[in-house]
Amino acid sequence: MSPADPDMLAMPDADTLVRLPWAKDMGWVASNLEIRGQEFQQGPRNVLRKLLGDLSESRGWTLKTGVECEFFLISPDAS
């Protein structure tokens, strides 16, 4: 990709809407990446969807995965 490429759009997937437990009036939604109205093949959700289909069709397997969220807590005084 270069600056000459068209804009990449994040298209929301309404089926993934989740209400945030710490802000009941807000939600989170995952998005699929597109360029020129076409699925961006290297987009993480697009890659995963393709792999899930390939595993299911070729081997009859079901992939189970999870997310490992990481964060750092830093005190205001840097101690």
Secondary structure as GFF3:
##gff-version 3
##sequence-region A 1 79
A	DSSP	beta_strand	8	12	.	.	.	ID=ss1
A	DSSP	three_ten_helix	14	16	.	.	.	ID=ss2
A	DSSP	beta_strand	18	20	.	.	.	ID=ss3
A	DSSP	beta_strand	23	28	.	.	.	ID=ss4
A	DSSP	beta_strand	31	35	.	.	.	ID=ss5
A	DSSP	beta_strand	38	39	.	.	.	ID=ss6
A	DSSP	alpha_helix	44	59	.	.	.	ID=ss7
###
